[in-house]
Amino acid sequence: MKIISNFLEDIEGIQIFYIIGLLIFFILFIVILVRTLRRPNKEMDDIKNSILNDNKSEETITSQP
């Protein structure tokens, strides 16, 4: 890893890519967090129940003659 670190330190302006990468990560994290927290509880319950209901409906369909 020391070889890679030394190589990257020699490149002019490489720090801007680190900053841009961190900014993209934090902005994406904040957007996902806000969208998740603002989602209505009813919609979250529907998603939760649809996952559970899909498995039950497949079992009942296959178990019936």
N, CA, C and O atoms as a Tinker XYZ file with bonds, in Angstrom:
   260  protein
     1  N      0.814000   -1.187000    0.000000    73     2
     2  CA     0.000000    0.000000    0.000000    64     1     3
     3  C      0.865000    1.261000    0.000000    63     2     4     5
     4  O      0.437000    2.314000   -0.473000    81     3
     5  N      2.050000    1.151000    0.518000    73     3     6
     6  CA     2.936000    2.320000    0.573000    64     5     7
     7  C      3.299000    2.779000   -0.834000    63     6     8     9
     8  O      3.420000    3.979000   -1.083000    81     7
     9  N      3.474000    1.836000   -1.753000    73     7    10
    10  CA     3.816000    2.189000   -3.130000    64     9    11
    11  C      2.674000    2.983000   -3.761000    63    10    12    13
    12  O      2.907000    3.987000   -4.434000    81    11
    13  N      1.449000    2.531000   -3.543000    73    11    14
    14  CA     0.282000    3.230000   -4.109000    64    13    15
    15  C      0.150000    4.611000   -3.494000    63    14    16    17
    16  O     -0.120000    5.580000   -4.203000    81    15
    17  N      0.339000    4.715000   -2.172000    73    15    18
    18  CA     0.246000    6.015000   -1.505000    64    17    19
    19  C      1.282000    6.984000   -2.047000    63    18    20    21
    20  O      0.974000    8.146000   -2.308000    81    19
    21  N      2.507000    6.509000   -2.216000    73    19    22
    22  CA     3.558000    7.379000   -2.752000    64    21    23
    23  C      3.249000    7.806000   -4.178000    63    22    24    25
    24  O      3.479000    8.957000   -4.549000    81    23
    25  N      2.730000    6.884000   -4.977000    73    23    26
    26  CA     2.395000    7.189000   -6.364000    64    25    27
    27  C      1.289000    8.238000   -6.436000    63    26    28    29
    28  O      1.372000    9.174000   -7.232000    81    27
    29  N      0.250000    8.087000   -5.605000    73    27    30
    30  CA    -0.864000    9.025000   -5.638000    64    29    31
    31  C     -0.472000   10.395000   -5.089000    63    30    32    33
    32  O     -1.007000   11.414000   -5.526000    81    31
    33  N      0.452000   10.426000   -4.141000    73    31    34
    34  CA     0.888000   11.714000   -3.591000    64    33    35
    35  C      1.661000   12.523000   -4.625000    63    34    36    37
    36  O      1.675000   13.751000   -4.554000    81    35
    37  N      2.299000   11.865000   -5.579000    73    35    38
    38  CA     3.076000   12.562000   -6.599000    64    37    39
    39  C      2.202000   13.204000   -7.680000    63    38    40    41
    40  O      2.677000   14.076000   -8.407000    81    39
    41  N      0.951000   12.795000   -7.800000    73    39    42
    42  CA     0.066000   13.333000   -8.830000    64    41    43
    43  C     -0.474000   14.689000   -8.373000    63    42    44    45
    44  O     -1.016000   14.812000   -7.274000    81    43
    45  N     -0.324000   15.682000   -9.208000    73    43    46
    46  CA    -0.801000   17.030000   -8.899000    64    45    47
    47  C     -2.328000   17.073000   -8.937000    63    46    48    49
    48  O     -2.941000   16.552000   -9.868000    81    47
    49  N     -2.932000   17.682000   -7.943000    73    47    50
    50  CA    -4.376000   17.891000   -7.931000    64    49    51
    51  C     -5.200000   16.672000   -7.599000    63    50    52    53
    52  O     -6.413000   16.685000   -7.809000    81    51
    53  N     -4.590000   15.615000   -7.087000    73    51    54
    54  CA    -5.343000   14.394000   -6.787000    64    53    55
    55  C     -6.267000   14.597000   -5.583000    63    54    56    57
    56  O     -7.252000   13.874000   -5.434000    81    55
    57  N     -5.958000   15.574000   -4.724000    73    55    58
    58  CA    -6.759000   15.807000   -3.533000    64    57    59
    59  C     -8.198000   16.185000   -3.875000    63    58    60    61
    60  O     -9.121000   15.873000   -3.122000    81    59
    61  N     -8.387000   16.850000   -4.998000    73    59    62
    62  CA    -9.737000   17.276000   -5.379000    64    61    63
    63  C    -10.635000   16.063000   -5.612000    63    62    64    65
    64  O    -11.836000   16.133000   -5.349000    81    63
    65  N    -10.081000   14.958000   -6.099000    73    63    66
    66  CA   -10.879000   13.761000   -6.325000    64    65    67
    67  C    -11.301000   13.123000   -5.007000    63    66    68    69
    68  O    -12.391000   12.559000   -4.911000    81    67
    69  N    -10.446000   13.208000   -3.994000    73    67    70
    70  CA   -10.826000   12.706000   -2.670000    64    69    71
    71  C    -11.983000   13.528000   -2.114000    63    70    72    73
    72  O    -12.936000   12.979000   -1.561000    81    71
    73  N    -11.892000   14.843000   -2.263000    73    71    74
    74  CA   -12.936000   15.731000   -1.758000    64    73    75
    75  C    -14.242000   15.493000   -2.504000    63    74    76    77
    76  O    -15.302000   15.408000   -1.883000    81    75
    77  N    -14.179000   15.385000   -3.820000    73    75    78
    78  CA   -15.377000   15.147000   -4.626000    64    77    79
    79  C    -16.007000   13.808000   -4.251000    63    78    80    81
    80  O    -17.228000   13.712000   -4.126000    81    79
    81  N    -15.193000   12.785000   -4.072000    73    79    82
    82  CA   -15.714000   11.469000   -3.686000    64    81    83
    83  C    -16.415000   11.507000   -2.346000    63    82    84    85
    84  O    -17.490000   10.926000   -2.195000    81    83
    85  N    -15.825000   12.182000   -1.366000    73    83    86
    86  CA   -16.461000   12.299000   -0.055000    64    85    87
    87  C    -17.756000   13.096000   -0.135000    63    86    88    89
    88  O    -18.742000   12.743000    0.511000    81    87
    89  N    -17.761000   14.168000   -0.923000    73    87    90
    90  CA   -18.980000   14.962000   -1.079000    64    89    91
    91  C    -20.102000   14.150000   -1.710000    63    90    92    93
    92  O    -21.244000   14.208000   -1.255000    81    91
    93  N    -19.783000   13.398000   -2.752000    73    91    94
    94  CA   -20.793000   12.554000   -3.397000    64    93    95
    95  C    -21.336000   11.537000   -2.406000    63    94    96    97
    96  O    -22.546000   11.318000   -2.357000    81    95
    97  N    -20.469000   10.912000   -1.617000    73    95    98
    98  CA   -20.899000    9.918000   -0.639000    64    97    99
    99  C    -21.839000   10.533000    0.384000    63    98   100   101
   100  O    -22.911000    9.986000    0.643000    81    99
   101  N    -21.454000   11.668000    0.972000    73    99   102
   102  CA   -22.282000   12.264000    2.012000    64   101   103
   103  C    -23.589000   12.808000    1.467000    63   102   104   105
   104  O    -24.621000   12.696000    2.128000    81   103
   105  N    -23.572000   13.392000    0.282000    73   103   106
   106  CA   -24.810000   13.885000   -0.314000    64   105   107
   107  C    -25.756000   12.735000   -0.601000    63   106   108   109
   108  O    -26.949000   12.832000   -0.313000    81   107
   109  N    -25.245000   11.647000   -1.164000    73   107   110
   110  CA   -26.086000   10.487000   -1.438000    64   109   111
   111  C    -26.631000    9.890000   -0.148000    63   110   112   113
   112  O    -27.801000    9.509000   -0.090000    81   111
   113  N    -25.798000    9.803000    0.889000    73   111   114
   114  CA   -26.234000    9.272000    2.177000    64   113   115
   115  C    -27.351000   10.135000    2.762000    63   114   116   117
   116  O    -28.339000    9.600000    3.267000    81   115
   117  N    -27.211000   11.450000    2.701000    73   115   118
   118  CA   -28.225000   12.343000    3.248000    64   117   119
   119  C    -29.522000   12.245000    2.460000    63   118   120   121
   120  O    -30.602000   12.241000    3.051000    81   119
   121  N    -29.436000   12.164000    1.131000    73   119   122
   122  CA   -30.644000   12.043000    0.298000    64   121   123
   123  C    -31.391000   10.760000    0.616000    63   122   124   125
   124  O    -32.612000   10.781000    0.767000    81   123
   125  N    -30.683000    9.648000    0.718000    73   123   126
   126  CA   -31.331000    8.369000    1.034000    64   125   127
   127  C    -31.938000    8.411000    2.430000    63   126   128   129
   128  O    -33.045000    7.913000    2.632000    81   127
   129  N    -31.242000    8.991000    3.387000    73   127   130
   130  CA   -31.748000    9.093000    4.750000    64   129   131
   131  C    -33.017000    9.936000    4.807000    63   130   132   133
   132  O    -33.991000    9.544000    5.449000    81   131
   133  N    -33.014000   11.090000    4.142000    73   131   134
   134  CA   -34.185000   11.972000    4.158000    64   133   135
   135  C    -35.368000   11.309000    3.472000    63   134   136   137
   136  O    -36.489000   11.366000    3.979000    81   135
   137  N    -35.134000   10.683000    2.331000    73   135   138
   138  CA   -36.242000   10.019000    1.619000    64   137   139
   139  C    -36.817000    8.873000    2.424000    63   138   140   141
   140  O    -38.024000    8.637000    2.391000    81   139
   141  N    -35.971000    8.159000    3.147000    73   139   142
   142  CA   -36.453000    7.054000    3.976000    64   141   143
   143  C    -37.259000    7.572000    5.156000    63   142   144   145
   144  O    -38.314000    7.023000    5.473000    81   143
   145  N    -36.779000    8.613000    5.805000    73   143   146
   146  CA   -37.479000    9.141000    6.973000    64   145   147
   147  C    -38.779000    9.848000    6.605000    63   146   148   149
   148  O    -39.709000    9.874000    7.412000    81   147
   149  N    -38.865000   10.415000    5.422000    73   147   150
   150  CA   -40.076000   11.127000    4.999000    64   149   151
   151  C    -41.129000   10.196000    4.410000    63   150   152   153
   152  O    -42.260000   10.621000    4.176000    81   151
   153  N    -40.787000    8.956000    4.172000    73   151   154
   154  CA   -41.743000    8.010000    3.612000    64   153   155
   155  C    -42.825000    7.728000    4.649000    63   154   156   157
   156  O    -42.509000    7.471000    5.811000    81   155
   157  N    -44.081000    7.770000    4.255000    73   155   158
   158  CA   -45.172000    7.554000    5.219000    64   157   159
   159  C    -45.136000    6.144000    5.815000    63   158   160   161
   160  O    -44.718000    5.185000    5.167000    81   159
   161  N    -45.583000    6.050000    7.064000    73   159   162
   162  CA   -45.613000    4.747000    7.741000    64   161   163
   163  C    -46.530000    3.768000    7.033000    63   162   164   165
   164  O    -46.250000    2.569000    6.998000    81   163
   165  N    -47.613000    4.258000    6.475000    73   163   166
   166  CA   -48.553000    3.384000    5.747000    64   165   167
   167  C    -47.840000    2.719000    4.569000    63   166   168   169
   168  O    -48.011000    1.523000    4.330000    81   167
   169  N    -47.056000    3.484000    3.848000    73   167   170
   170  CA   -46.329000    2.936000    2.702000    64   169   171
   171  C    -45.291000    1.905000    3.155000    63   170   172   173
   172  O    -45.112000    0.872000    2.509000    81   171
   173  N    -44.614000    2.191000    4.259000    73   171   174
   174  CA   -43.634000    1.238000    4.790000    64   173   175
   175  C    -44.324000   -0.050000    5.236000    63   174   176   177
   176  O    -43.803000   -1.142000    5.008000    81   175
   177  N    -45.490000    0.068000    5.868000    73   175   178
   178  CA   -46.240000   -1.124000    6.277000    64   177   179
   179  C    -46.702000   -1.913000    5.055000    63   178   180   181
   180  O    -46.673000   -3.144000    5.068000    81   179
   181  N    -47.127000   -1.217000    4.000000    73   179   182
   182  CA   -47.541000   -1.907000    2.775000    64   181   183
   183  C    -46.383000   -2.693000    2.169000    63   182   184   185
   184  O    -46.560000   -3.825000    1.720000    81   183
   185  N    -45.208000   -2.090000    2.158000    73   183   186
   186  CA   -44.030000   -2.785000    1.621000    64   185   187
   187  C    -43.708000   -4.007000    2.475000    63   186   188   189
   188  O    -43.446000   -5.090000    1.953000    81   187
   189  N    -43.731000   -3.820000    3.797000    73   187   190
   190  CA   -43.431000   -4.919000    4.711000    64   189   191
   191  C    -44.431000   -6.058000    4.527000    63   190   192   193
   192  O    -44.046000   -7.224000    4.451000    81   191
   193  N    -45.709000   -5.715000    4.457000    73   191   194
   194  CA   -46.739000   -6.745000    4.338000    64   193   195
   195  C    -46.738000   -7.395000    2.956000    63   194   196   197
   196  O    -47.074000   -8.572000    2.832000    81   195
   197  N    -46.370000   -6.654000    1.927000    73   195   198
   198  CA   -46.360000   -7.245000    0.588000    64   197   199
   199  C    -45.294000   -8.327000    0.481000    63   198   200   201
   200  O    -45.481000   -9.320000   -0.222000    81   199
   201  N    -44.186000   -8.139000    1.171000    73   199   202
   202  CA   -43.143000   -9.154000    1.159000    64   201   203
   203  C    -43.646000  -10.409000    1.855000    63   202   204   205
   204  O    -43.426000  -11.520000    1.373000    81   203
   205  N    -44.315000  -10.237000    2.977000    73   203   206
   206  CA   -44.841000  -11.385000    3.714000    64   205   207
   207  C    -45.989000  -12.037000    2.966000    63   206   208   209
   208  O    -46.097000  -13.264000    2.957000    81   207
   209  N    -46.850000  -11.244000    2.338000    73   207   210
   210  CA   -48.009000  -11.785000    1.634000    64   209   211
   211  C    -47.612000  -12.517000    0.360000    63   210   212   213
   212  O    -48.281000  -13.480000   -0.015000    81   211
   213  N    -46.560000  -12.100000   -0.313000    73   211   214
   214  CA   -46.138000  -12.773000   -1.535000    64   213   215
   215  C    -45.757000  -14.218000   -1.254000    63   214   216   217
   216  O    -46.127000  -15.108000   -2.021000    81   215
   217  N    -45.044000  -14.467000   -0.201000    73   215   218
   218  CA   -44.646000  -15.833000    0.132000    64   217   219
   219  C    -45.852000  -16.680000    0.496000    63   218   220   221
   220  O    -45.924000  -17.843000    0.098000    81   219
   221  N    -46.796000  -16.130000    1.237000    73   219   222
   222  CA   -47.984000  -16.875000    1.635000    64   221   223
   223  C    -48.868000  -17.160000    0.432000    63   222   224   225
   224  O    -49.422000  -18.255000    0.325000    81   223
   225  N    -49.012000  -16.202000   -0.472000    73   223   226
   226  CA   -49.873000  -16.411000   -1.628000    64   225   227
   227  C    -49.295000  -17.472000   -2.560000    63   226   228   229
   228  O    -50.049000  -18.235000   -3.163000    81   227
   229  N    -47.969000  -17.535000   -2.688000    73   227   230
   230  CA   -47.357000  -18.571000   -3.522000    64   229   231
   231  C    -47.558000  -19.947000   -2.905000    63   230   232   233
   232  O    -47.797000  -20.921000   -3.618000    81   231
   233  N    -47.463000  -20.030000   -1.587000    73   231   234
   234  CA   -47.656000  -21.317000   -0.909000    64   233   235
   235  C    -49.095000  -21.793000   -1.058000    63   234   236   237
   236  O    -49.328000  -22.982000   -1.276000    81   235
   237  N    -50.063000  -20.887000   -0.945000    73   235   238
   238  CA   -51.455000  -21.292000   -1.055000    64   237   239
   239  C    -51.796000  -21.667000   -2.496000    63   238   240   241
   240  O    -52.593000  -22.576000   -2.727000    81   239
   241  N    -51.211000  -20.988000   -3.444000    73   239   242
   242  CA   -51.482000  -21.305000   -4.847000    64   241   243
   243  C    -50.916000  -22.692000   -5.191000    63   242   244   245
   244  O    -51.579000  -23.479000   -5.865000    81   243
   245  N    -49.707000  -22.988000   -4.734000    73   243   246
   246  CA   -49.109000  -24.267000   -5.071000    64   245   247
   247  C    -49.704000  -25.411000   -4.271000    63   246   248   249
   248  O    -49.669000  -26.556000   -4.722000    81   247
   249  N    -50.254000  -25.128000   -3.082000    73   247   250
   250  CA   -50.790000  -26.220000   -2.270000    64   249   251
   251  C    -52.202000  -26.595000   -2.674000    63   250   252   253
   252  O    -52.679000  -27.670000   -2.310000    81   251
   253  N    -52.897000  -25.716000   -3.433000    73   251   254
   254  CA   -54.248000  -26.038000   -3.859000    64   253   255
   255  C    -54.201000  -26.907000   -5.113000    63   254   256   257
   256  O    -53.330000  -26.736000   -5.965000    81   255
   257  N    -55.158000  -27.850000   -5.218000    73   255   258
   258  CA   -55.153000  -28.725000   -6.419000    64   257   259
   259  C    -55.629000  -28.045000   -7.654000    63   258   260
   260  O    -55.674000  -28.660000   -8.720000    81   259
